[in-house]
Amino acid sequence: MRTGLKMNVEVDGQQHRDFDGRRRTEDLQRDLMLMANGWKILWFWVYELREDMPSCIDKIRRLWLANAQTANQQESTTR
């Protein structure tokens, strides 16, 4: 059965940095929970989007296509 890609794309900006590390700890806990449930996570800084959006979109596209290829291979082996 094909379940599809579960992808989380995160964009962090300057406000995302904090001095006590609490925000990073919360992010890490959430990311670990998502990954344990089969999610793929891509992280970008806002400046990456601003300075090179096509490259960011390409990273998302490559992950999507790699998942589709893997899913198609799995489907063909179960038939």
Sine and cosine of phi, psi and omega as CSV:
sin_phi,cos_phi,sin_psi,cos_psi,sin_omega,cos_omega
0.00,0.00,0.75,-0.66,-0.01,-1.00
-1.00,0.03,0.83,-0.56,-0.05,-1.00
-0.97,-0.23,-0.31,0.95,0.01,-1.00
1.00,0.05,0.18,-0.98,-0.05,-1.00
-1.00,0.05,0.74,-0.68,0.13,-0.99
-0.96,-0.28,0.96,-0.29,-0.09,-1.00
-0.85,-0.53,0.75,-0.67,0.07,-1.00
-0.90,-0.43,0.88,-0.47,0.02,-1.00
-0.96,-0.29,0.87,-0.50,-0.04,-1.00
-0.92,-0.39,0.65,-0.76,0.04,-1.00
-0.81,-0.58,0.86,-0.51,0.00,-1.00
-0.93,-0.38,0.58,-0.81,0.03,-1.00
-0.87,-0.48,-0.14,-0.99,-0.02,-1.00
-0.84,0.54,-0.63,0.78,-0.01,-1.00
-0.90,0.43,-0.23,0.97,-0.03,-1.00
-0.97,0.25,-0.32,0.95,0.01,-1.00
-0.99,0.13,0.75,-0.67,0.09,-1.00
-0.76,-0.65,0.35,-0.94,-0.13,-0.99
-0.98,0.18,-0.49,0.87,-0.07,-1.00
-1.00,-0.04,-0.08,1.00,0.04,-1.00
0.98,0.18,0.05,1.00,-0.04,-1.00
-0.87,0.50,-0.70,0.71,-0.04,-1.00
-0.89,0.46,-0.67,0.74,0.01,-1.00
-0.90,0.43,-0.64,0.77,0.03,-1.00
-0.89,0.45,-0.69,0.72,0.03,-1.00
-0.89,0.45,-0.67,0.75,0.03,-1.00
-0.88,0.48,-0.71,0.71,-0.03,-1.00
-0.89,0.46,-0.69,0.73,0.02,-1.00
-0.88,0.47,-0.70,0.71,0.01,-1.00
-0.90,0.43,-0.69,0.72,-0.01,-1.00
-0.88,0.47,-0.66,0.75,0.02,-1.00
-0.89,0.45,-0.64,0.77,0.03,-1.00
-0.91,0.42,-0.70,0.71,0.01,-1.00
-0.89,0.46,-0.73,0.69,-0.01,-1.00
-0.89,0.46,-0.60,0.80,0.03,-1.00
-0.90,0.43,-0.38,0.93,0.02,-1.00
-0.98,-0.21,0.34,0.94,0.14,-0.99
1.00,0.03,0.17,0.99,0.00,-1.00
-0.99,0.13,0.59,-0.81,0.17,-0.99
-0.99,-0.17,0.68,-0.74,-0.06,-1.00
-0.84,-0.55,0.76,-0.66,0.11,-0.99
-0.90,-0.44,0.71,-0.71,-0.01,-1.00
-0.90,-0.44,0.67,-0.74,0.10,-1.00
-0.69,-0.73,0.56,-0.83,0.21,-0.98
-1.00,0.03,0.52,-0.86,-0.04,-1.00
-0.85,0.53,-0.56,0.83,0.01,-1.00
-0.91,0.42,-0.49,0.87,0.05,-1.00
-0.90,0.44,-0.66,0.75,0.03,-1.00
-0.91,0.41,-0.68,0.73,-0.03,-1.00
-0.91,0.41,-0.64,0.76,-0.12,-0.99
-1.00,-0.01,-0.43,0.90,-0.05,-1.00
-0.44,-0.90,0.89,0.45,-0.01,-1.00
-0.83,0.56,-0.68,0.73,-0.01,-1.00
-0.84,0.54,-0.61,0.79,0.01,-1.00
-0.92,0.39,-0.63,0.77,0.03,-1.00
-0.90,0.43,-0.70,0.72,0.03,-1.00
-0.89,0.46,-0.61,0.79,0.01,-1.00
-0.90,0.43,-0.62,0.78,0.04,-1.00
-0.89,0.46,-0.66,0.75,0.03,-1.00
-0.91,0.42,-0.71,0.70,-0.01,-1.00
-0.88,0.48,-0.68,0.73,-0.01,-1.00
-0.90,0.43,-0.64,0.77,0.05,-1.00
-0.91,0.43,-0.68,0.74,0.01,-1.00
-0.87,0.48,-0.73,0.68,-0.02,-1.00
-0.92,0.39,-0.63,0.77,0.03,-1.00
-0.89,0.47,-0.64,0.77,0.04,-1.00
-0.91,0.41,-0.67,0.74,0.01,-1.00
-0.89,0.46,-0.65,0.76,0.00,-1.00
-0.91,0.42,-0.69,0.72,0.03,-1.00
-0.89,0.46,-0.68,0.74,0.00,-1.00
-0.90,0.43,-0.65,0.76,0.02,-1.00
-0.91,0.42,-0.63,0.78,0.04,-1.00
-0.91,0.42,-0.65,0.76,0.01,-1.00
-0.90,0.43,-0.65,0.76,0.02,-1.00
-0.89,0.45,-0.65,0.76,-0.05,-1.00
-0.95,0.32,-0.44,0.90,0.02,-1.00
-0.99,0.15,-0.32,0.95,0.00,-1.00
-1.00,-0.04,-0.10,0.99,0.01,-1.00
-1.00,0.09,0.00,0.00,0.00,0.00
